[in-house]
Each structure stands twice: as structure tokens, then as C-alpha cells.
Amino acid sequence: MNEKNLLQARGIVKRYPGAERPAVDHLDLDIGAGEFLSIAGPSGSGKTTLLHILSSLIQADAGQILFQGQDICAAPEAVRNRLRGLVFAVVFQQHHLLPYLSALENVLLPFLGGIKPARAADIATAQAMLSRVGLAGKENSRPGQMSGGEQQRVAIARALVRGAQVLFADEPTGSLDSVNGAAIIQLLRELNSEGLTVVMVTHNDEFAAQSDRIVRMADGAIQTLS
């Protein structure tokens, strides 16, 4: 693991309307380049909110998120959108694949940005990404013809197809059985060994233990680091 900080959270606060306390409460966190970090904790602890703030899916009410020393919270929305499209990638518990598209077509979606033909180079990149996640030969399969684990691999391929540096994974094994879940964690470990920074929210202590470091949250704050 490269110990150089890639992401730094400083004094992050997020409160939802009507809530008695902040979902994230003056939280500080450093994430190293090339690290595999797990964020664990019970439901309602603030871990998913933190992940969404770190990935710039939502804005904090206060504080800073520094990416390579630059505060992305203060950046214009267009800059944050570009960051999510090219540098940050997010996968969720549900794969959110389009059921009427093939695996290859789903992975090609980040290249299209609208209705236009896919370029040959983009098709080759998407095919290579599907192969990298273990789905060579499944390019023409639709989601309904694939297992849950295969669908999640397609979602990971789609997230990473444009060369993201950081993958934010929000309960990526939550809808999978133990065998498929373990296979997804193994894939994330392999991608991390190739230089991808991985930040994962999980309820599963066994899967969290596969990461380099675990941050445990409760009541919007970090309770322990391990």
C-alpha cells in the first residue's frame, strides 16, 4: 500500500432534515493511495452517507474532502461530475444494470453519454474490462441470463471501464450469497493489487477483514480504526 494520502476528510458534517443528530458528525479520515479500506458499522451509523460524501455523490453540510490536496467540496458541480465520471467510480448493492442491454452494452454506457454509436476502441476497452472481471464469453448475455455474482461483475466493469483511480463500493456483496460474495471480494482484492484504491462499506466482518484497514463507525463518528 502507498501511504501517501489520496483522500482526506476534514470536519465532515451531514445532517438530514428532521434527524435528531447528524448522520456524519465532524468526521476526519485519511485514505492512502492504493489502499483497500473497509467502513463497517451497524445500520444507521453513517457509513453509507460517508461513502457518498467521499465519492461526491452528495454534498456535506460542512467540512472538506481533499483529493490530491484539492477541496472537491468547493469545486463547481461540473468539476465534481467529471471527477465521478473519470476518476471516481461507484458500485452499489444492487447492480442497476439495464435489463434489455447485453453485458457489453451495459459496460459501454459510460462511453456514450447520449445516443451515439460506440467507437471500436471503446468496444475493445469494454470487452477487455469484461474479461478482466472474469466474464469473457458473456458479452452478449443479458442480466436476466446471468447470476447475481455475474451481474455485480458487470457493474464493476462498467464502473471501471473509463480508468477510474478509486472505486467506492456500497455493500457490493449485500445481495449475494456467501460464495458469490467471497468471489466479489477476491476480485476487489485483485484490482486493488493492481493499483486501484478501494473504499468499501460492508456489514460483513469476514469480508471487511480482507481489506488493509477497517474503520468502524457509530452515531456518525469513527469509533475504532484497525
TORSE-366758 format. One record per residue: z negated, x negated, y of N, C-alpha, C in turn. Coordinates in steps of 0.001 Angstrom, whole numbers, plus 524288, in hexadecimal, padded with zeros to 5 digits. Layout:
<sites>
ZXYZXYZXY;...
</sites>
This chain:
<sites>
800007FCC27FB4D800008000080000800007FCA4804DF;803387FDDF8089D8033F7FB5C80DBC7FEEA7FDBE81104;7FB447FA89812D37F6BF7FC96815A57F7FB7FDE881B55;7FC9E7FC8781D337FE027FDD18228A7FE11803B98233F;7FB5A805948274B7FB1080B30828258005580D5A829D9;802088115182713806DA814048286A805B4818E282B96;8019F81BB0829FD7FFF48207A82CA27FA288201582DEE;7F8D5821C3832AB7F360821D5834497F23582716836DB;7EE45829C5834DF7EC6682E92837507E78382D4483A77;7E75882F1383F437E2F382DEB842B37E10A832E584554;7DC4283476843FA7D9C5838E8846897DC9783E0D845CC;7DEE183ED08412E7E20984381840427DE9C8485C83FD7;7E01784C58842D67DD7185169842B87E18D855A88420E;7E0818594683E8A7E3D285DE483DFA7E0608628D83CD7;7E0CB866828402F7DDC586B5083F837E18986FE683F3F;7E0BD8736483B7F7E3E98781583B137E12687C9B83DC4;7E41088017840417E1AC8847D8430D7DE13887A683F7B;7D96A888CC841767D5AD88BF483E917D243888F783AC4;7D378883F8839DE7D066880DC8362F7CB3B87F39838AA;7C71E87EF9835757C1FB87D7E837687C1AC877AF838AF;7C4C087487836047C49986EE1836D77CA2D86CBA8366D;7CB0686815838697D040865CE8380F7D1D7864CE83267;7D6E4865708314F7D8E48640D82C227D8CA85E2982B63;7D9CD85B4682FA87D93E8559682FC47D60B8544D8349B;7D1FC85123833F37CE128508B838087CD4884ACE8397D;7CFF28490A83DA77CF61843B683FAD7CFEB83F9B83B5C;7D44A83FD2838B37D51E83C97834187D843837AC8355D;7D68783348833317D95182E51833897DAF982CA582E12;7DFB082A7A82DA97E19E828AF828957E601824C382966;7E5DC82083826647EA1281CA8826527ECDC81CE082114;7F20581C84821357F53681C7981C727F8A3817A181C96;7F8408146D818857FB2E80F9581858800CB810658169F;8044980D198188E809B280D34816C8809DF80BED810FA;80C9780F2880DFC80CFA80E5280863808548103C80546;804C2812FF807C58001E814FC805188015081A1D8024E;7FE7081B1E7FE237FE5F820437FB987F8E7822667FC74;7F87C82623800117F37882858801A87F30F82DF27FFCE;7EEA582F4D7FD6A7ED90834B77FBFF7E972836F37FFA6;7EA5783BCD801547E68A83EB98046E7E48284316800FA;7DF87842EB7FFB87DD2E8469F7FC137D8D9849AF7FEC9;7D75184DEE7FC497D325851227FE6B7D3D0856C37FCD4;7CFC2859EC7FD6C7D01285F707FBE27D3AB862827FF7F;7D512867367FDCD7D82D86AAB801247D54986B9880643;7D82686B8480A8C7D5C486C5380F9D7D37A8677481212;7D42E862F680F997D1DF85E22811A67D50685BCF8161E;7D9E485D8E816C17DD2985B9981AFA7E148857B381943;7E1A8856BB8142A7E53685297812597EAF5853F181339;7EC7B858D4812447F1F185A46813227F33685A56818ED;7EFAA85C3881C237F08485C09821CA7F13D856708239B;7EDFD852E3821A47EE8B84D62823127F3DF84B4E82178;7F59484C7881CB97FAAE84AA881AE97FF0584CAB81E74;7FEAB8519781FF4802BA853E68233E802BC85189828BB;7FE328500682AA37FDF584D6782FB68002F847E482F4A;7FEAC8450782B36800A083FB782A7E8069383F9882A15;808C3843938278180E6A843BF826B18114B8464682B40;80E6B847E582F428106584A6B833FE812AA84FD483309;8113D8524682EA4812D0857B282DC58101285B5C83193;80B3085A12832E28085485D0C836D1805EA8593183AAD;8049685B2083F4880251857E7843597FC62858588434A;7F9C3853FC8441E7F41D8540F844D37F2CB8564384A32;7EE078585C84AA77EC3985A3084FBC7EA6C855A985329;7E8A185181850AA7E6DD84CDF853827E7678482984FEC;7E7B18438E8525B7E80983EBD84F5C7ED7E83C7D84F42;7EE158383D84C6E7F3008356B84C0E7F4708346C8465C;7F97683489845467FB9B832838405F7FF3F82E12841E1;7FDC78295A84088800D8824C6841D6804218233783D20;809458230D83DE480CD582125839DE80F3C81C1C83BDC;80E0E817DE8392780FB9812B083AE680E37811CA84098;8097E813B1841F180750812D384721808DF816B984B45;80C8B81A4D84A1480E5681E2B84DE380BD78237884CC2;80A058261B850E88077682B278504C80B8682F6E84F93;80BF58316A84AC280FF283565849C080E2C83ABF84BB5;8091B83B7084C8E807478406E84EAF8094E8413C8543B;809F283CF88571180BC383D5385C78811B483D2885CE4;8145483C638588981A0883BEF858A281C8A8415385951;8212E8418F85B98823FB8469085C0582513848D98569C;825AF84DF48567E826A2850998518B82B7B84E7C84EC6;82F8084D34851B28344784B2D84F4F8333E8460784C7B;82FD4842DB84EAA82E7D83DE484C3082B7583EDF8472B;827D38429684758824C6843D1842A2828508460F83E66;82BF88495983FEE82F9684B9783C13832E28475583982;834A4843A083C9F837C083F4F83A7F8346E83BEF836DF;82F8983B228385B82BF6838178351682B5B83AA382FC2;82A9C83FDA82FCA82A13842A982AD082F1E84274827AC;8337C8425E82A48838648426E8276D839E883D4A8250A;83839838F98278283A24833DC825D8835E783029823DB;8311A830C7825B682CF682D0482471828B582F7882114;827218343682264823398370D81F60825FA83AFA81BD5;823C183BCC8173F825A583FCE813A5820F0842C781195;821AC847D38109B81D5B84B1E80ECD81F1184E2A809FE;81BBF84E3B8060581C81851B88018F8178A854F5800E2;81841859947FEB58140285D5B7FE58812FF85ECE7F8A3;80EE9861F37F7E980DB6863E17F2A881241867097F087;8147886A617F3B68192786D4A7F24781DE886A297F404;821D0869E27F0B882629866567F1B8829DB868277F600;82A1486D517F70F82D6586F777FB328332786DF57FA8E;834FF86DE47F5C583A9086D107F4D983D808722C7F5A0;84270871C47F72F845AD876747F7A5847D1877C27F23C;8469587C6B7F02B847C287D937EAB584D8887DFB7E969;850CB87F057ED568566287FBA7EC648597387AA07ECEE;856AA876557EE208592F871397EE80857BE86DDF7E9CA;85B3986A4E7E86A85A14866977E435856268628E7E616;8543385F677E26E8509A85B307E3D88532A857997E7DA;857FD856247E6EA85ABD852AC7EA8985B56855337EFE1;85CC085A1B7F00685D7885CCA7F5058585185D367F7F8;8540A85E1F7F52684EF085E437F7BB84D9B858FF7FA23;84EAF854CB7F75D84D7084F937F960850EE84E267FDFD;85596850467FE288593784F3680274857BB851F38078B;85461855DF8075A853438590B80BF7851A2855D8810C0;84E4C851CA8104884CD084EDF815008516084C30817BF;855A184B478150585A24848CB8177085D7B84CA881A90;85CF7851A281959860C58555581B6385F818572E820E9;85AAC858D7821CF8592285A6D8270685C1B85F2482913;85EE5861C3825D38621C8662B8275E86641866F382334;86A1D869EE8246686E3386AFA8208C872938671282153;872B98633381E0B876E785F5381E408776085CCC818E6;87BEB85AC58178B87C9E8585F8126B8794E85371811E7;8776B8528A80D358747D84DC280C30878358492280BDD;876A9844C580E22879C88401080DD38792F83D868087B;87D2583AA2806DB87CFA83806801C8878518344E80176;8773183195805BD872D282DE7805BC86DA2830B980506;86D1B835548077E8684B83857806F6867B383A6480164;86BF783C197FF0D86BCB83DFA7F99F86A138398D7F601;86C2B834E77F6DE86AAF8306E7F3A5864EA82F237F452;862FA82F747F92685D6F82E677FA2785A03832727F773;85B848376C7F7CC8587C83B917F5468588683AFA7EF5B;85CEE839A37ED2585D3C838BD7E781859BC8343C7E5DE;859C08300F7E8F18566C82B8F7E7BE850AD82D077E81D;84F4E830557EBE7849DD831F47EC8584827835607E7FA;84B95838D57E63584A4D83C027E19B8498A8388B7DCD4;84CCA8349B7DC4184C2B830F87D7EC846F782E197D861;8458C82C927DD37840AD829AD7DDF783BEE82CDC7DC69;83C13831E97DD2083796835257DBA983804837337D615;83BB1835187D31D83C0B836607CD8D83F3D83B2C7CC46;842E683CA07CFB1845E8841687CEDA84BC08406E7CE5E;84D4383BC97CCBE852CC83ACE7CBBA854B783E9C7C795;8592A841107C89785B43844F97C508859A684A817C654;8560884B237CA168542C850597CB9885676852137D0DA;85A4A84F2D7D2CA85C51850317D80685E3A855C57D8C6;8608A858097D4D2862D485D3E7D55385F2F861A77D39C;85A77860477D1FE856AE864467D05C85450866F47D51A;853A686C0A7D4B8850FD86EEE7D8D784B1C86F087D7AB;847DB86FFE7DBAC8423186FED7DAD684061873537D648;842B9877EE7D5A58411C87B647D16584240879497CBFC;845758753C7CBB4846BB872CC7C6B08437986DEC7C5B3;83FC486CD87C92583CB1868147C8D0836E6869567C82D;83400865AA7C5EA82E54866457C56E82BC8865987CABF;826C38670B7CB12823E98665E7CFF9823B1860B27D1A5;822EA85D367CDE4822C0857AA7CF2B827F6855B07D120;82C37857887CECA83166855F47D09483282858017D60A;830DD85CCE7D7148319D85EFA7DC4F82EA585BC67E066;829F685A137DF1182701856E87E2CD82998851967E3A0;82C0784F7A7DF9582EE984A917E02A8339584B477E3D6;8363384FBC7E36783A78850E07E70B83859851127ECA1;833E0853927ED558318D853F07F28E8303884E897F4B2;82E4884B187F15F82D12845C67F30B83214842D97F46A;83614843787F12F83B1F840FD7F25683D3C842DE7F790;83CF8847F37F88083EDE84A227FD7A83BCB847E28020F;836A38475980167833618455C805A6834A383FB2806FE;8362183CA180315836C483705803D483C6D8355480477;84021838EB8041F845A18376F803BF847A1834A3808A5;845198356880D16846DC832D5811E1843C882DD98130E;840D282C0080F2C83E51826E980FB28391C826E581278;835F582B04811D8830DE82B4C8146B82D55826BA812D7;829F78252D8167C8262F821058157C821018231981370;81FC6827FE814E181AB282A458138681B9482F9281104;8192E8305C80C77819688356E809DD81410837F880A29;813E183C9880C7B80F2483FC580CAD80FA2843F480877;80C16843FA804C180C6E8477D80044807AF84B1E8004D;808A98501E8011A8047C8540780187803E7856D67FC4C;8001A855307F9377FF2F8575D7F3FA80434857677F0BF;806D3853017F01480BE8853087ED6D80BA88546A7E7A7;806F6854397E55C80662855957DFCC8039285AC37DF10;8026185D747E3647FF028620C7E31E80124866807DFE4;8064E866FE7DF7F8089B86B4F7DC8080AA88698D7D72D;8094C864B97D5A280B5A8628B7D0C88071D8621E7CCA6;808CA862127C7AF8050B8610A7C3868039285B467C395;7FFC3859C37C0587FDA8854787C099801B2850547BF44;8052F851887BB938091E84DAD7B9F880D0684CBD7BE5B;80F26851047C08D812E0850747C4D98103E84E417C9B9;80B5484FBF7CA928087684DA37CF06807D3847C27CE9D;80665845E97C9FB805C38404B7C93180AEA83D6C7C9EE;80F3E83FDF7C8578146083D6C7C900815CD83CF17CEC6;81469840D87D1EA8156E8408D7D7888122583C3C7DA03;80D4283BC07D87D809F1837947DA9480C32832457D91A;80E14831BC7D44C8107A82CD37D2AE8154582B9D7D604;8186382F927D72881CEF82ECD7DA7F81B3C82D037DFEA;8173C82F717E21B8155B82DE87E74581360828467E733;810C9826C77E2FD80EF38215D7E2808139081D927E256;817A481EF67DF8F81C3D81B957DF4281ED381B097E49A;81F6C81F6B7E75B821C981F3F7EC8A81E6A81C107F040;8194981C9C7EFCC815B7819907F2FF8163A813B97F1DC;816EC812577ECE78177F80CD27EB8581C7480A727EDCC;8202A80DD57EF388250F80C0F7F19C824BC80BDD7F78D;8201D80D037F9B181F4B80C817FF4981E4F8118280239;81EBA815FB7FFAE81DDA81AFC80250817FE81BCB80334;8168B81D1A808038112981EA9809268107D824598077D;80C5D825798048180B7482ABF8027B8061582C9C80446;805F68313C8069E80113833C880822800FE8390A8055D;7FD42839CA801DC7FD3783E657FE767F81B841687FEEE;7F8948467D7FFA97F41B84A077FF437F3D284C087F9A9;7EF2F84BE37F7657EE9884DCE7F20E7E90E84FBD7F114;7E8A7853AC7ED9F7E392855637EB957E22F852797E693;7E5EA84FC47E4537E55484D7B7DF197E32A847F07DF82;7DE45847347DDEE7DBCD842157DE5C7DE7783E067DAE4;7E06D83FB17D6667E31B83C0D7D2EF7E809839F07D57F;7EAF983D597D8097EFB583BA07DAAB7EE63838667DF88;7EA5C839FB7E2647E8B8836FF7E7037E74C8316A7E58A;7E502830BF7E0F87E35982B8E7DF337E7EF827E87DE3D;7ECB182A117DDF07F153826D17DD167F329824427E228;7F0FB825CF7E6937F2A0823AA7EB987EF8881EB57ECDC;7F11781C167F1187EE578175B7F2BF7E901818987F50F;7E8A881D0B7F7AE7E3E581E507FA967E35A824317FAF2;7DE84826097FAEA7DD7182BA27FB4E7DA2182CA480025;7DBDD8305A803527D8D383258807B27D6DB837BB80626;7D1C78387A8063C7CF8A83D95804DA7CDAD8404F809C8;7CF758454180A5B7CE3E8483580F0A7CAAB84CD380DDA;7C7AD84E57811BF7C49385326811987C3AD854DC81731;7C43C859DD8182F7C32F85C1E81D557C6248594C821AF;7CB08857D2820937CE5685597824917CD7B84FE5825C6;7CA2C84D54822BA7C8F2847DD823C17C953844B281EC2;7CA0F83FA381F527CA1283C2D81AC97C47083B1C8193C;7C34F83C288144A7BE1383B4F8123B7BD8F8360580F8A;7C173834AA80C6A7C14282FAE8099E7C6AC82D4A80946;7C6CF82822809007CB86825238080D7CAB38221080312;7CE9A822057FF9B7CE0581EFD7FAC57D33C81C917F94D;
</sites>
